[in-house]
Amino acid sequence: QVHLVESGGGSVQSGGSLVLSCAASIITFRDTCVAWFRQAPGKEREGVATSNKSGGTTYADFAKGRFTISRDSTKNTVNLQMQDLTPEDTATYYCAAVHDNNWCDFTRNFAAWGQGTQVTVSS
């Protein structure tokens, strides 16, 4: 069973930055579609960014220009660099993965999920 573990969350002030990391056991991310999602208290889960096996990326509108998703093949991680954070970015952030059969977006039925990492941004 694929096991994903997120790390890097924490508390920052508005305008600050964080880098989240998603590590996988058993599999490599080489042939996978990987996505970051987030869920704030009382809100629906929403997609943040995706990374496909070919290096393509997509971002939610709120993430464009502030967040960057990237893969580190040497560490077998998928990272989410976040900058210019605002209190509206406060949420639990989750990574998710599924085999990339040339389809990688937020609507995929992701087979593996991490437990989440908390990001709190104060004003």
Salt bridges, closest charged atoms under 4 A:
ASP31 OD2 - ARG30 NE 3.72
GLU46 OE2 - ARG38 NE 2.71
ASP61 OD1 - LYS64 NZ 3.17
ASP89 OD1 - ARG38 NH1 2.85
ASP89 OD2 - ARG66 NH1 2.77
